[in-house]
Amino acid sequence: MLADESLLGSGNASEEPCDEGVDMSSSVSEGVPTAGHVDARFSELGAVFRANLASEAELGGSLCVLIDGVPVVDLWGGWADPDRTRPWERDTITNVWSISKTVSSLAMLVLVDRGEVDPDAPVAEYWPEFAAAGKGGVLVRHVMNHSSGVSGWDQPVTVDEILDLDAAAERLAAQAPWWPAGIAPGYHLLDYGHLVHGIVRGVTGRSLGSFVADELAAPLGADFWLGLPASEESRVSLVVPPPPSQLDIASLPPQSPAFKTFTGPGLGAEATWTREWRAAGIGGAGGQGNARSAALLNAIIAGRGQVAGTRILSEQTVERVFTDAIDGVDYVLGLPLRWGLGWGLRQAGSTDYIPEGRVAFWGGWGGSLVTADADRGVTFGYVMNRMSEGILASDRGRTYLRAVYDAL
């Protein structure tokens, strides 16, 4: 049995559909394999997904929608490789990029909920070395809302060097911030998980990946990994790199947080094709999972702390995601963004595709997307292997999300 079948698999009460649905377990749409279950009212979502697979807008991927922790859509299909020799299976996983940040943030919230970490305390209270180079006033919430001033590594730094989490975290602890903490957000592109790892390690003595496995993935049965064991390698679908970026990094001012973040270090999608990357457990960009596991974990937020009767957080801790917020033009992404405590929040003019209300979200480079709606109890996950251009949600992801809310 797959790890996440404990909540979403055969025989569990949480699998009961909300209304009559369509079993896709053996369907083939125009030669493209698809499988899973779609409740009838979400049939349009399933139709759009199958159409994208048939047109080759999608190569392979998965969709999941939970309402109050109950799966109403659990759909997957297409191919796990560009040569179309391996179907995307129920247990196929891939690099989910920055959806990883939502899981790292959940780890922080667990410690907050237990009273072991205070978001308003200095990071150095839990990680003393972090006070170096003028960072004694950087608070935990500054890390979680991307305003710490430490959004990347001082150069020179290579991708191989950030795979050693402890060493890479200590480099961050030693360097000076690139802007004063708390004055504005600046997307912590690759190092968010390293900063969280430093705090989690300081409090618990465990790595971030180990903490996630024991305290989040195991209780919910979520097939999500920050540090993939070699035994799971056969299930991985390698991401297909996106088209060339329209962002001209060379045109950015060399001392700007944007230039230093995007080049400290520079990273291509091919970096994730190695066993070393998947084993490292990069909490900002290296998580391995699928739509089902991403949705299941983020349902903790949509469920105001619990999923299918399993309580992970208190309602009060979940509420802090939405109340401890900062907004402004992000120093790295150059867009007006609103950051809550670990998640993005809707910002008019830049993320209008996110529904209004208490909806926490974030996406992965290339278009993967997860949303957790605490007002409506709805969680949406979309994970795929063919990357689109852009760091935030793709046209496909926005279309799927809109279909979900149209159905509701």
C-alpha positions in Angstrom: 0.0 0.0 0.0 1.2 3.5 -0.8 2.0 5.8 2.1 -0.9 8.1 1.4 -3.5 5.4 0.9 -4.1 5.5 4.7 -6.3 8.6 4.1 -7.1 8.5 0.4 -6.9 4.8 -0.4 -9.3 1.9 -0.5 -11.5 1.2 2.5 -11.0 4.5 4.4 -14.1 6.6 5.2 -12.4 9.7 3.8 -12.5 8.2 0.4 -16.3 8.4 0.1 -17.2 10.8 -2.7 -19.4 13.8 -2.1 -21.6 12.8 -5.1 -21.8 10.3 -7.9 -18.6 10.4 -9.8 -16.6 8.9 -12.7 -14.1 6.1 -12.1 -11.2 6.8 -14.5 -9.2 3.8 -13.4 -8.9 2.3 -16.8 -9.7 5.0 -19.2 -7.7 6.1 -22.2 -8.4 9.5 -23.7 -7.3 9.7 -27.4 -4.4 7.3 -26.6 -3.3 9.0 -23.4 -3.7 7.0 -20.2 -5.8 8.7 -17.4 -6.9 7.2 -14.1 -8.5 8.1 -10.8 -11.8 9.5 -9.6 -13.7 12.7 -10.4 -17.0 13.5 -8.6 -19.7 14.5 -11.1 -19.8 18.2 -10.3 -16.1 18.5 -11.1 -16.5 16.8 -14.5 -15.4 19.9 -16.3 -12.1 19.9 -14.4 -11.5 16.3 -15.5 -12.4 17.2 -19.1 -10.0 20.1 -19.2 -7.2 18.0 -17.8 -7.8 15.2 -20.3 -8.0 17.7 -23.2 -4.6 19.1 -22.2 -3.1 15.6 -22.1 -4.6 14.8 -25.5 -3.3 18.1 -27.0 0.1 17.5 -25.4 -0.1 20.8 -23.5 0.5 18.4 -20.6 3.0 15.6 -20.7 2.0 14.0 -17.4 0.6 15.1 -14.1 -2.0 14.9 -11.4 -4.8 16.8 -9.9 -6.4 16.6 -6.4 -9.3 18.4 -4.7 -10.2 17.8 -1.1 -13.3 19.2 0.6 -13.1 19.0 4.4 -10.4 16.4 3.9 -12.6 14.3 1.6 -11.2 13.6 -1.9 -13.6 14.7 -4.6 -11.0 14.7 -7.3 -8.0 12.4 -7.4 -6.9 12.3 -11.0 -3.7 11.5 -12.8 -2.6 10.7 -16.3 -0.2 11.2 -19.2 3.4 10.1 -19.3 6.2 10.1 -16.9 8.9 10.5 -19.6 9.2 12.6 -22.7 9.5 9.5 -24.9 6.0 8.4 -23.6 7.1 5.0 -22.6 6.1 5.2 -18.9 2.5 6.1 -18.0 2.1 8.5 -15.1 0.9 6.2 -12.4 -1.0 6.7 -9.1 2.2 6.7 -7.2 4.4 8.7 -9.6 6.2 11.6 -8.0 8.2 14.5 -9.3 10.1 17.5 -8.2 7.5 20.0 -7.0 9.8 23.0 -6.7 8.5 25.7 -4.4 5.4 23.8 -3.3 8.2 22.4 -1.0 8.1 25.7 0.8 4.5 25.1 2.0 5.6 21.8 3.6 8.7 23.5 5.2 6.3 26.1 6.6 4.1 23.4 8.1 7.1 22.1 9.9 7.7 25.6 11.4 4.0 25.8 12.4 4.2 22.5 14.2 7.0 24.0 16.4 5.0 27.2 16.9 2.0 25.2 17.9 4.0 23.3 20.5 5.4 26.5 22.0 8.9 25.6 20.9 9.3 28.5 18.5 7.9 32.0 18.7 7.5 33.8 15.3 8.2 37.1 17.0 11.5 35.8 18.6 14.9 36.3 16.9 16.1 33.5 14.7 19.3 33.5 16.8 17.4 32.4 19.9 17.1 29.0 18.2 20.2 29.2 16.0 22.8 31.3 17.7 25.2 31.5 14.8 22.6 33.3 12.8 23.1 36.5 14.8 26.4 37.1 12.9 26.9 40.0 10.5 24.1 42.2 11.9 21.3 39.6 11.8 20.5 39.5 15.6 17.2 41.4 14.9 16.0 39.1 12.2 12.8 37.4 13.6 11.4 34.0 12.7 8.4 35.6 11.0 10.8 37.5 8.8 12.1 34.2 7.5 8.6 32.8 7.1 7.3 35.9 5.2 10.4 36.2 3.0 11.5 39.6 4.5 14.6 38.4 6.4 17.0 40.0 3.9 18.7 36.7 3.3 17.2 35.5 0.1 20.2 33.7 -1.3 23.9 33.0 -0.8 26.8 35.4 -1.2 28.8 34.4 -4.2 30.7 32.4 -5.2 28.3 29.4 -4.6 27.4 26.4 -6.7 24.4 24.1 -6.8 26.5 21.3 -5.5 27.4 23.3 -2.4 23.8 23.9 -1.4 23.1 20.2 -1.4 25.0 20.0 1.9 22.2 21.4 4.0 24.2 22.0 7.2 27.1 23.6 5.5 24.9 25.7 3.3 22.8 26.8 6.3 26.0 27.9 8.1 27.0 30.0 5.1 23.7 31.8 5.4 24.2 32.3 9.1 27.6 33.9 8.6 26.6 36.4 5.8 25.2 39.9 6.1 21.6 40.6 5.0 20.9 42.2 1.7 18.3 44.5 3.0 16.9 45.4 6.5 14.6 42.7 7.8 10.9 43.4 7.8 10.8 46.4 5.5 9.7 44.5 2.4 9.4 40.9 1.1 12.0 39.4 -1.2 11.4 35.9 -2.4 13.7 33.3 -0.7 14.0 31.4 -3.9 16.2 28.5 -3.0 17.3 29.1 0.6 14.0 29.2 2.3 14.2 25.5 3.3 17.8 26.0 4.5 16.8 28.7 6.8 13.9 26.7 8.2 16.3 23.7 8.5 18.6 25.8 10.6 15.8 26.7 13.0 14.3 23.1 13.1 17.7 21.6 13.7 18.5 24.1 16.5 15.2 23.3 18.3 14.9 19.6 17.7 18.4 18.3 16.7 16.8 16.8 13.6 17.0 17.7 10.0 14.0 19.4 8.3 13.4 16.3 6.1 13.4 14.0 9.1 11.0 16.3 11.0 8.6 16.4 8.0 8.7 12.7 7.6 7.9 11.9 11.2 5.6 14.8 12.2 3.7 15.5 9.0 4.0 12.9 6.3 3.6 9.9 8.6 0.6 11.0 10.6 -1.3 11.9 7.4 0.2 9.1 5.3 1.4 11.7 2.7 3.7 10.5 0.0 5.9 13.6 0.1 9.6 13.6 0.6 12.3 16.1 1.6 15.1 13.7 1.1 14.0 10.9 -1.2 15.2 7.4 -0.2 16.9 5.4 -2.9 14.2 2.8 -2.6 11.7 5.3 -4.1 13.7 6.3 -7.1 11.9 4.2 -9.6 8.7 6.2 -9.1 10.3 9.6 -10.1 9.3 11.4 -13.2 12.0 13.9 -14.2 10.8 17.4 -14.9 11.0 18.7 -18.5 12.7 22.1 -18.5 10.5 25.2 -19.4 11.0 27.4 -22.5 13.8 29.9 -22.2 13.0 32.6 -19.6 12.0 36.1 -20.7 13.7 37.5 -17.6 17.0 39.0 -18.6 18.9 38.5 -15.4 22.0 40.2 -16.8 20.0 43.4 -17.1 19.4 43.5 -13.3 21.6 45.8 -11.1 24.4 43.5 -9.9 23.9 44.6 -6.2 20.1 44.2 -6.3 18.5 41.4 -4.2 17.0 40.1 -7.4 20.3 39.7 -9.2 22.0 38.2 -6.2 19.1 35.8 -5.5 18.8 34.5 -9.1 22.5 34.0 -9.4 23.3 32.8 -5.9 23.4 30.1 -7.2 21.9 30.0 -10.7 19.9 26.9 -11.2 18.6 25.0 -14.2 15.8 22.5 -14.1 18.3 19.8 -15.1 19.8 20.1 -11.6 16.9 18.1 -10.3 17.7 15.1 -12.5 20.4 13.8 -10.1 20.1 11.4 -7.3 22.1 13.8 -5.2 19.5 16.6 -5.6 16.6 14.3 -4.6 18.4 12.9 -1.6 19.4 16.3 -0.2 16.0 17.4 0.9 16.1 21.0 -0.3 13.2 22.4 1.6 12.7 25.4 -0.7 12.7 23.6 -4.0 13.5 19.9 -3.8 10.4 18.2 -2.5 9.3 15.1 -4.3 5.6 14.4 -4.4 2.4 14.7 -6.5 -0.9 16.6 -6.3 -2.4 14.1 -3.8 0.4 14.4 -1.3 0.7 18.2 -1.7 -3.0 18.7 -1.2 -3.2 16.3 1.7 -0.5 18.2 3.6 -1.9 21.7 2.8 -5.3 20.5 3.9 -4.0 21.1 7.4 -4.5 24.8 6.6 -7.8 24.4 4.8 -9.0 22.2 7.7 -8.0 24.8 10.3 -5.5 22.4 11.7 -6.9 18.9 11.1 -7.4 16.5 8.2 -10.0 13.7 8.3 -10.0 13.7 12.0 -6.2 13.9 12.5 -5.3 17.2 14.2 -1.9 18.6 13.5 -2.3 22.2 14.5 -4.6 24.3 16.6 -7.0 26.7 14.9 -5.2 29.6 16.5 -1.9 28.6 14.9 -3.5 28.3 11.5 -5.0 31.8 11.9 -1.5 33.2 12.2 -0.9 32.3 8.6 -3.4 34.9 7.6 -2.8 37.6 10.2 1.0 37.8 10.3 1.3 39.2 6.8 3.5 41.6 4.9 2.9 43.1 1.5 4.7 45.3 -1.1 6.7 45.0 -4.3 8.8 41.9 -3.8 12.5 42.7 -4.0 13.3 39.6 -5.9 10.2 38.9 -8.1 9.4 42.5 -8.8 5.7 42.0 -8.3 3.3 43.3 -5.6 2.9 40.3 -3.3 1.3 39.6 0.0 3.1 37.1 2.2 1.5 35.4 5.2 3.3 33.3 7.7 4.8 30.8 5.2 2.3 31.1 2.3 1.4 33.6 -0.3 -2.0 35.4 0.1 -4.1 36.9 -2.6 -2.9 40.3 -3.8 -5.1 42.3 -6.1 -3.4 43.0 -9.4 -0.8 40.2 -9.3 -2.5 37.1 -7.9 -6.2 37.7 -8.7 -6.6 34.1 -9.8 -6.6 33.2 -6.1 -10.1 33.3 -4.6 -10.9 36.0 -2.0 -10.9 35.1 1.7 -8.5 33.1 3.9 -6.8 31.2 1.1 -3.1 30.3 1.5 -1.2 29.3 -1.7 2.0 28.9 -3.5 3.2 27.4 -6.7 6.3 25.6 -8.0 8.5 26.8 -10.9 6.9 25.7 -14.1 3.3 25.9 -13.0 2.5 23.4 -10.2 0.1 25.0 -7.7 -1.4 24.3 -4.3 -4.1 26.3 -2.5 -5.6 25.9 1.0 -8.9 27.6 1.5 -9.7 27.9 5.3 -13.0 29.6 4.7 -14.5 26.9 2.5 -12.5 23.9 3.6 -11.2 23.3 0.1 -7.7 22.2 -0.9 -6.4 22.1 -4.5 -3.3 20.5 -5.8 -1.8 20.4 -9.3 1.6 18.8 -10.0 3.0 18.1 -13.4 6.3 17.3 -15.2 6.3 19.6 -18.2 7.2 23.0 -17.0 5.8 26.2 -18.3 7.6 29.5 -18.2 7.4 31.5 -15.0 7.7 31.0 -11.3 4.1 31.6 -10.3 1.1 29.7 -11.6 0.9 28.7 -15.2 -2.1 29.3 -17.5 -3.0 25.6 -17.1 -2.9 25.8 -13.3 -5.0 28.9 -13.2 -7.5 27.2 -15.5 -7.8 24.1 -13.3 -8.2 26.2 -10.2 -11.0 28.3 -11.9 -12.8 25.1 -12.8 -12.7 24.0 -9.2 -14.3 27.1 -8.0 -16.8 27.3 -10.9 -17.9 23.8 -9.8 -18.3 25.0 -6.2 
